[in-house]
Amino acid sequence: MLRGKSRLNVEWLGYSPGLLLDYKTPQMGRTQRSPGRNESSLASTLKTLLFFTALMITVPIGLYFTSKSYVFEGAFGMSNRDSYFYAAIVAVVAVHVVLALFVYVAWNEGSRQWREGKQD
């Protein structure tokens, strides 16, 4: 229950009773945003997230075992103990590369969507 105020101030929600009275028709040449664009944007974001999730799982694990077996033990002739250590370093670097790629793609996708939204 609200005490001390007779009216609920909902302007902080972005709603003002005057907004309903001040409705203006859209300008010519400008289109209103369609809900389909938001759904395609959400689908694109979800695809990107799932793609990088798969990369985050497969690339470091794959590089770990590949570099351990073929590069460090096979080509360099390292011991089993040393190859574990260096293969782990390769996997950690791979995780950082995948994370950096994800941040780059997410940043560019967000700025592209912002530019498209600003042109509407």
DRENLO-182056 format. One record per atom (N, C-alpha, C, O): residue in three letters; atom name; x negated, y negated, z; residue number from 1. Coordinates in steps of 0.02 Angstrom, whole numbers, plus 32768, in hexadecimal, padded with zeros to 4 digits. Example, Ala and Ser with C-alpha at 12.3 -4.5 7.8 and 13.67 -1.06 7.14 Angstrom:
BEGIN
aa at X Y Z i
ALA N 7D6C 811C 8186 1
ALA CA 7D99 80E1 8186 1
ALA C 7D6C 80A5 8186 1
ALA O 7D38 80A6 81A7 1
SER N 7D7E 8070 8162 2
SER CA 7D54 8035 8165 2
SER C 7D7B 7FFE 818A 2
SER O 7D62 7FC7 8192 2
# end
This chain:
BEGIN
aa at X Y Z i
MET N 7FD6 803A 8000 1
MET CA 8000 8000 8000 1
MET C 7FD3 7FC2 8000 1
MET O 7FA2 7FBF 8024 1
LEU N 7FE6 7F91 7FD7 2
LEU CA 7FC1 7F54 7FD2 2
LEU C 7FD8 7F23 8008 2
LEU O 8014 7F17 800F 2
ARG N 7FAA 7F09 802C 3
ARG CA 7FBC 7ED8 805F 3
ARG C 7F9C 7E95 804E 3
ARG O 7F63 7E92 8036 3
GLY N 7FC1 7E61 805A 4
GLY CA 7FA5 7E1E 8050 4
GLY C 7FAF 7E03 800A 4
GLY O 7FA9 7DC7 8000 4
LYS N 7FBF 7E2D 7FD9 5
LYS CA 7FCB 7E16 7F95 5
LYS C 800D 7E32 7F7E 5
LYS O 801C 7E6D 7F88 5
SER N 8033 7E07 7F5E 6
SER CA 8074 7E1E 7F47 6
SER C 806F 7E3D 7F02 6
SER O 809B 7E64 7EEF 6
ARG N 803B 7E2C 7EDB 7
ARG CA 8034 7E47 7E97 7
ARG C 7FF3 7E6D 7E92 7
ARG O 7FC1 7E5D 7EB3 7
LEU N 7FF3 7EA0 7E68 8
LEU CA 7FB7 7EC8 7E5D 8
LEU C 7F8F 7EA7 7E25 8
LEU O 7FA9 7E9C 7DEE 8
ASN N 7F52 7E97 7E32 9
ASN CA 7F26 7E79 7E00 9
ASN C 7F04 7EB0 7DD9 9
ASN O 7ED8 7ED2 7DF3 9
VAL N 7F19 7EB8 7D9B 10
VAL CA 7EFC 7EEE 7D72 10
VAL C 7ED2 7ED2 7D39 10
VAL O 7EC3 7EF6 7D0A 10
GLU N 7EBE 7E94 7D3D 11
GLU CA 7E94 7E78 7D09 11
GLU C 7E50 7E99 7D05 11
GLU O 7E31 7E9B 7CD0 11
TRP N 7E37 7EB4 7D3C 12
TRP CA 7DF7 7ED6 7D3C 12
TRP C 7DFA 7F16 7D13 12
TRP O 7DC6 7F30 7D00 12
LEU N 7E36 7F30 7D05 13
LEU CA 7E3D 7F6A 7CDA 13
LEU C 7E3F 7F58 7C90 13
LEU O 7E42 7F84 7C65 13
GLY N 7E3E 7F18 7C81 14
GLY CA 7E43 7F03 7C3C 14
GLY C 7E8B 7EF9 7C26 14
GLY O 7E98 7EEF 7BEB 14
TYR N 7EB9 7EFB 7C55 15
TYR CA 7EFF 7EF1 7C46 15
TYR C 7F17 7EB1 7C67 15
TYR O 7F0A 7EA5 7CA2 15
SER N 7F39 7E8A 7C42 16
SER CA 7F57 7E4E 7C5D 16
SER C 7F9D 7E49 7C41 16
SER O 7FA7 7E56 7C06 16
PRO N 7FCE 7E37 7C6A 17
PRO CA 8012 7E33 7C50 17
PRO C 8017 7E03 7C15 17
PRO O 8044 7E0C 7BEB 17
GLY N 7FEC 7DD2 7C10 18
GLY CA 7FEE 7DA4 7BD8 18
GLY C 7FD7 7DC3 7B97 18
GLY O 7FE7 7DA9 7B61 18
LEU N 7FB2 7DF9 7B9A 19
LEU CA 7F9B 7E19 7B5C 19
LEU C 7FD5 7E32 7B32 19
LEU O 7FD0 7E30 7AF4 19
LEU N 8009 7E49 7B51 20
LEU CA 8042 7E62 7B2B 20
LEU C 8066 7E29 7B07 20
LEU O 8083 7E33 7AD1 20
LEU N 8065 7DEE 7B23 21
LEU CA 8087 7DB5 7B05 21
LEU C 805C 7D94 7AD0 21
LEU O 8076 7D74 7AA2 21
ASP N 801A 7D9A 7AD6 22
ASP CA 7FED 7D79 7AA8 22
ASP C 7FD6 7DA6 7A6E 22
ASP O 7FA0 7D9C 7A53 22
TYR N 7FFE 7DD6 7A5B 23
TYR CA 7FEA 7E05 7A27 23
TYR C 7FE8 7DE1 79E4 23
TYR O 8018 7DBE 79D2 23
LYS N 7FB1 7DE9 79C0 24
LYS CA 7FA9 7DCA 797F 24
LYS C 7FA3 7E01 794B 24
LYS O 7F88 7E36 7959 24
THR N 7FBC 7DF4 7910 25
THR CA 7FB8 7E26 78DB 25
THR C 7F70 7E29 78C3 25
THR O 7F4C 7DF7 78C5 25
PRO N 7F59 7E64 78AB 26
PRO CA 7F14 7E6A 7894 26
PRO C 7F08 7E3F 7856 26
PRO O 7F36 7E34 782E 26
GLN N 7ECB 7E27 7850 27
GLN CA 7EB9 7DFE 7817 27
GLN C 7EB6 7E28 77D8 27
GLN O 7EA9 7E64 77DA 27
MET N 7EC2 7E07 77A0 28
MET CA 7EBF 7E2A 7760 28
MET C 7E77 7E3F 7752 28
MET O 7E48 7E1B 7763 28
GLY N 7E6E 7E79 7734 29
GLY CA 7E2C 7E92 7724 29
GLY C 7E0C 7EB9 775C 29
GLY O 7DD9 7EDA 7752 29
ARG N 7E28 7EB7 7797 30
ARG CA 7E0E 7EDD 77CF 30
ARG C 7E3E 7F15 77DE 30
ARG O 7E7B 7F0C 77DE 30
THR N 7E23 7F4F 77EA 31
THR CA 7E4D 7F88 77FB 31
THR C 7E47 7F96 7845 31
THR O 7E14 7F8A 7864 31
GLN N 7E7D 7FB0 7860 32
GLN CA 7E7B 7FC3 78A6 32
GLN C 7E56 8005 78AD 32
GLN O 7E52 802C 787D 32
ARG N 7E3A 8010 78E7 33
ARG CA 7E16 804F 78F3 33
ARG C 7E48 8088 78F4 33
ARG O 7E7E 8084 7911 33
SER N 7E33 80BE 78D3 34
SER CA 7E5E 80F8 78D2 34
SER C 7E46 812B 7905 34
SER O 7E0A 812E 7913 34
PRO N 7E73 8152 7923 35
PRO CA 7E5D 8184 7954 35
PRO C 7E33 81BB 7933 35
PRO O 7E0E 81DD 7956 35
GLY N 7E38 81C4 78F2 36
GLY CA 7E10 81F7 78CF 36
GLY C 7DC6 81E9 78D3 36
GLY O 7D9E 8217 78D6 36
ARG N 7DB4 81A9 78D3 37
ARG CA 7D6D 8197 78D7 37
ARG C 7D51 81AC 791A 37
ARG O 7D19 81C5 791D 37
ASN N 7D76 81A1 794F 38
ASN CA 7D5E 81B5 7992 38
ASN C 7D56 8200 7996 38
ASN O 7D27 8219 79B6 38
GLU N 7D84 8225 7978 39
GLU CA 7D80 826E 7979 39
GLU C 7D44 8286 7950 39
GLU O 7D22 82B5 7965 39
SER N 7D38 8268 7917 40
SER CA 7CFE 827C 78EF 40
SER C 7CBD 8269 7913 40
SER O 7C8B 828D 790F 40
SER N 7CBE 8231 7935 41
SER CA 7C83 821C 795B 41
SER C 7C75 824D 7994 41
SER O 7C3C 825F 79A1 41
LEU N 7CAB 8262 79B6 42
LEU CA 7CA4 8292 79EC 42
LEU C 7C8B 82D6 79D1 42
LEU O 7C60 82F5 79F0 42
ALA N 7CA5 82EB 7998 43
ALA CA 7C8F 832A 797A 43
ALA C 7C45 8326 7965 43
ALA O 7C20 8355 796E 43
SER N 7C32 82ED 7949 44
SER CA 7BEC 82E4 7936 44
SER C 7BBE 82E5 7972 44
SER O 7B88 8303 7970 44
THR N 7BD3 82C5 79A8 45
THR CA 7BAB 82C4 79E5 45
THR C 7BA5 830A 7A03 45
THR O 7B70 831D 7A1A 45
LEU N 7BDC 832E 7A02 46
LEU CA 7BDB 8372 7A1D 46
LEU C 7BAE 83A0 79F3 46
LEU O 7B89 83C9 7A0F 46
LYS N 7BB0 8399 79B1 47
LYS CA 7B84 83C1 7985 47
LYS C 7B3B 83B1 7993 47
LYS O 7B11 83DE 7996 47
THR N 7B2C 8371 799B 48
THR CA 7AE7 835D 79AA 48
THR C 7AD0 837A 79ED 48
THR O 7A99 8394 79F2 48
LEU N 7AFB 8376 7A1F 49
LEU CA 7AEA 8391 7A60 49
LEU C 7ADF 83DD 7A5E 49
LEU O 7AB0 83F6 7A7C 49
LEU N 7B0B 8401 7A3C 50
LEU CA 7B04 8449 7A37 50
LEU C 7AC5 845C 7A0F 50
LEU O 7AA3 848D 7A20 50
PHE N 7AB6 8436 79DB 51
PHE CA 7A7B 8444 79B3 51
PHE C 7A3C 843C 79DD 51
PHE O 7A10 8467 79DC 51
PHE N 7A37 8406 7A03 52
PHE CA 79FC 83FB 7A2B 52
PHE C 79FA 8429 7A68 52
PHE O 79C4 8438 7A81 52
THR N 7A33 8441 7A7F 53
THR CA 7A34 8473 7AB4 53
THR C 7A15 84B4 7A9B 53
THR O 79ED 84D4 7ABD 53
ALA N 7A29 84C8 7A5E 54
ALA CA 7A0C 8504 7A40 54
ALA C 79C1 84FC 7A34 54
ALA O 799A 852A 7A40 54
LEU N 79AD 84C1 7A1D 55
LEU CA 7966 84B5 7A14 55
LEU C 7940 84B8 7A57 55
LEU O 7909 84D3 7A5A 55
MET N 795E 849C 7A8B 56
MET CA 793D 849A 7ACC 56
MET C 7933 84E1 7AE8 56
MET O 7904 84ED 7B0E 56
ILE N 795E 850E 7AD6 57
ILE CA 7958 8553 7AEE 57
ILE C 7927 857B 7AC3 57
ILE O 78FB 859D 7ADD 57
THR N 792F 8577 7A81 58
THR CA 7909 85A3 7A54 58
THR C 78C2 858C 7A46 58
THR O 7894 85B5 7A45 58
VAL N 78B8 854C 7A3C 59
VAL CA 7875 8534 7A26 59
VAL C 7840 8540 7A5C 59
VAL O 780C 855E 7A4C 59
PRO N 7849 852A 7A9A 60
PRO CA 7814 8537 7ACB 60
PRO C 7807 8581 7AD8 60
PRO O 77CD 8596 7ADE 60
ILE N 783C 85A9 7ADD 61
ILE CA 7833 85F1 7AE9 61
ILE C 7810 8612 7AAE 61
ILE O 77E2 863A 7AB6 61
GLY N 7828 8600 7A72 62
GLY CA 7809 861C 7A35 62
GLY C 77C0 8609 7A2E 62
GLY O 7796 8633 7A1F 62
LEU N 77B1 85C9 7A3A 63
LEU CA 776C 85B3 7A35 63
LEU C 7740 85D1 7A6B 63
LEU O 7706 85DF 7A60 63
TYR N 775D 85DC 7AA6 64
TYR CA 7736 85FA 7ADC 64
TYR C 771E 8640 7AC8 64
TYR O 76E2 864E 7ACB 64
PHE N 774D 866B 7AB4 65
PHE CA 7739 86B0 7AA4 65
PHE C 7711 86B4 7A63 65
PHE O 76E3 86DD 7A5E 65
THR N 7721 868A 7A33 66
THR CA 76FC 868A 79F4 66
THR C 76B4 8673 79FF 66
THR O 7685 8693 79E8 66
SER N 76AC 863B 7A22 67
SER CA 7669 8622 7A2D 67
SER C 7640 8650 7A5B 67
SER O 7604 8658 7A51 67
LYS N 7661 866E 7A8B 68
LYS CA 763E 869D 7AB8 68
LYS C 7623 86D9 7A91 68
LYS O 75E9 86EA 7A97 68
SER N 764F 86F8 7A6A 69
SER CA 763C 8736 7A48 69
SER C 760E 872A 7A0C 69
SER O 75DA 874A 7A06 69
TYR N 7623 86FD 79E1 70
TYR CA 7600 86F7 79A1 70
TYR C 75C8 86C4 79A1 70
TYR O 7594 86CF 7981 70
VAL N 75D0 868E 79C6 71
VAL CA 759D 865A 79C3 71
VAL C 7567 8665 79F8 71
VAL O 752C 866C 79E7 71
PHE N 757B 8668 7A37 72
PHE CA 7549 866A 7A6C 72
PHE C 752A 86AF 7A75 72
PHE O 74ED 86B5 7A7D 72
GLU N 7553 86E3 7A75 73
GLU CA 7536 8727 7A7C 73
GLU C 751D 8742 7A3A 73
GLU O 74E9 8763 7A37 73
GLY N 7541 8733 7A03 74
GLY CA 752E 874E 79C2 74
GLY C 74F5 8728 79A2 74
GLY O 74C1 8745 7994 74
ALA N 74FF 86E8 7995 75
ALA CA 74CE 86C1 7970 75
ALA C 7492 86AC 799B 75
ALA O 7459 86AF 7984 75
PHE N 749F 8698 79D8 76
PHE CA 7469 8680 7A03 76
PHE C 744A 86B6 7A2F 76
PHE O 7415 86AC 7A4B 76
GLY N 746C 86EF 7A35 77
GLY CA 7452 8727 7A5C 77
GLY C 744F 8718 7AA7 77
GLY O 7422 8732 7AC9 77
MET N 747C 86F1 7AC1 78
MET CA 747C 86E0 7B08 78
MET C 7498 871A 7B30 78
MET O 74B9 8747 7B16 78
SER N 7489 8719 7B71 79
SER CA 74A3 874C 7B9D 79
SER C 74EE 8740 7BA8 79
SER O 7509 870B 7B98 79
ASN N 750E 8773 7BC4 80
ASN CA 7556 876F 7BD1 80
ASN C 7566 8736 7C01 80
ASN O 7597 8712 7BF7 80
ARG N 753D 872E 7C33 81
ARG CA 7549 86FA 7C65 81
ARG C 7541 86B4 7C48 81
ARG O 756A 8688 7C56 81
ASP N 750E 86A9 7C21 82
ASP CA 7503 8668 7C02 82
ASP C 7539 8658 7BCE 82
ASP O 754E 861E 7BC8 82
SER N 754F 868A 7BA9 83
SER CA 7581 867D 7B76 83
SER C 75C4 8669 7B94 83
SER O 75E9 8642 7B76 83
TYR N 75D5 8683 7BCF 84
TYR CA 7612 866D 7BF2 84
TYR C 760F 8622 7C00 84
TYR O 7640 85FE 7BF5 84
PHE N 75D7 860C 7C19 85
PHE CA 75CE 85C6 7C2C 85
PHE C 75D6 8598 7BF0 85
PHE O 75FC 8568 7BF2 85
TYR N 75B2 85A6 7BBA 86
TYR CA 75B4 857A 7B80 86
TYR C 75F7 857E 7B5B 86
TYR O 760D 854D 7B3E 86
ALA N 7615 85B8 7B5B 87
ALA CA 7657 85BF 7B3B 87
ALA C 768B 8597 7B63 87
ALA O 76BA 857C 7B45 87
ALA N 7684 8594 7BA4 88
ALA CA 76B2 856C 7BCD 88
ALA C 76AA 8522 7BBD 88
ALA O 76DB 84FD 7BBC 88
ILE N 766E 850C 7BB1 89
ILE CA 7662 84C6 7B9E 89
ILE C 7684 84B7 7B5B 89
ILE O 76A3 8482 7B53 89
VAL N 767E 84E5 7B2C 90
VAL CA 769F 84DC 7AEB 90
VAL C 76EB 84D8 7AF4 90
VAL O 770B 84AF 7AD3 90
ALA N 7707 8501 7B1F 91
ALA CA 7750 8500 7B2B 91
ALA C 7766 84BE 7B4B 91
ALA O 779A 84A3 7B39 91
VAL N 773F 84A5 7B7A 92
VAL CA 7750 8465 7B9A 92
VAL C 774D 842C 7B68 92
VAL O 7778 8400 7B68 92
VAL N 771B 842C 7B3D 93
VAL CA 7716 83F9 7B09 93
VAL C 7752 83FE 7ADA 93
VAL O 776D 83CC 7AC4 93
ALA N 7767 843B 7ACA 94
ALA CA 77A0 8445 7A9E 94
ALA C 77E0 842A 7ABE 94
ALA O 780A 840C 7A9C 94
VAL N 77E8 8433 7B00 95
VAL CA 7822 8418 7B23 95
VAL C 7822 83CB 7B1D 95
VAL O 7857 83AD 7B11 95
HIS N 77E9 83AD 7B26 96
HIS CA 77E6 8364 7B22 96
HIS C 77F4 834B 7ADB 96
HIS O 7813 8317 7AD2 96
VAL N 77DD 836F 7AA9 97
VAL CA 77EA 835C 7A64 97
VAL C 7835 8361 7A55 97
VAL O 7851 8333 7A36 97
VAL N 7855 8396 7A6A 98
VAL CA 789D 839E 7A5E 98
VAL C 78C3 8367 7A82 98
VAL O 78F3 834B 7A66 98
LEU N 78B0 8358 7AC0 99
LEU CA 78D2 8322 7AE4 99
LEU C 78C8 82DE 7AC2 99
LEU O 78F7 82B7 7ABE 99
ALA N 788D 82D1 7AAA 100
ALA CA 7880 8292 7A87 100
ALA C 78AA 828E 7A47 100
ALA O 78C4 8259 7A36 100
LEU N 78AF 82C5 7A22 101
LEU CA 78D9 82C6 79E6 101
LEU C 7922 82BB 79F7 101
LEU O 7945 8297 79D3 101
PHE N 7939 82D9 7A2E 102
PHE CA 797E 82CF 7A42 102
PHE C 798C 8286 7A53 102
PHE O 79BF 826A 7A3E 102
VAL N 795F 8267 7A78 103
VAL CA 7968 8220 7A8A 103
VAL C 7968 81F5 7A4B 103
VAL O 7990 81C7 7A45 103
TYR N 793B 8204 7A1C 104
TYR CA 7937 81DE 79DD 104
TYR C 7978 81E4 79B5 104
TYR O 7993 81B2 799D 104
VAL N 7991 8222 79AE 105
VAL CA 79CE 822D 7987 105
VAL C 7A0A 820E 79AB 105
VAL O 7A34 81EF 798A 105
ALA N 7A0E 8215 79EC 106
ALA CA 7A46 81F8 7A11 106
ALA C 7A45 81AC 7A0E 106
ALA O 7A79 818C 7A07 106
TRP N 7A0A 818F 7A12 107
TRP CA 7A04 8146 7A0E 107
TRP C 7A1B 812D 79CA 107
TRP O 7A40 80FD 79C5 107
ASN N 7A04 814E 7994 108
ASN CA 7A17 8139 7951 108
ASN C 7A60 8145 7943 108
ASN O 7A81 811D 7922 108
GLU N 7A7B 817C 795C 109
GLU CA 7AC2 818A 7952 109
GLU C 7AED 8157 7977 109
GLU O 7B20 8140 795C 109
GLY N 7ADA 8144 79B2 110
GLY CA 7AFF 8112 79D8 110
GLY C 7AFC 80CE 79B7 110
GLY O 7B2F 80AB 79B5 110
SER N 7AC2 80BB 799E 111
SER CA 7ABD 8079 797D 111
SER C 7AE2 8079 793B 111
SER O 7AFD 8046 7927 111
ARG N 7AE4 80B2 7918 112
ARG CA 7B0A 80B7 78D9 112
ARG C 7B55 80B0 78E7 112
ARG O 7B78 808D 78C3 112
GLN N 7B6D 80D2 791B 113
GLN CA 7BB3 80CD 792C 113
GLN C 7BC4 8087 7944 113
GLN O 7BFB 806E 7937 113
TRP N 7B96 8066 7967 114
TRP CA 7BA2 8022 797D 114
TRP C 7BA7 7FF3 7942 114
TRP O 7BD3 7FC7 7941 114
ARG N 7B7B 7FFB 790F 115
ARG CA 7B7E 7FD1 78D4 115
ARG C 7BBE 7FDC 78AE 115
ARG O 7BDD 7FAC 7897 115
GLU N 7BD4 801B 78A7 116
GLU CA 7C12 8029 7883 116
GLU C 7C4E 800B 78A9 116
GLU O 7C7C 7FF1 788A 116
GLY N 7C4D 8010 78EB 117
GLY CA 7C83 7FF3 7912 117
GLY C 7C84 7FA8 790F 117
GLY O 7CBA 7F89 7911 117
LYS N 7C49 7F89 7909 118
LYS CA 7C45 7F41 7906 118
LYS C 7C5D 7F27 78C3 118
LYS O 7C78 7EEF 78C0 118
GLN N 7C55 7F4D 788E 119
GLN CA 7C6B 7F38 784B 119
GLN C 7CB6 7F3C 7843 119
GLN O 7CD2 7F1B 7818 119
ASP N 7CD7 7F64 786C 120
ASP CA 7D20 7F6B 7866 120
ASP C 7D44 7F2B 7877 120
ASP O 7D81 7F29 7874 120
# end
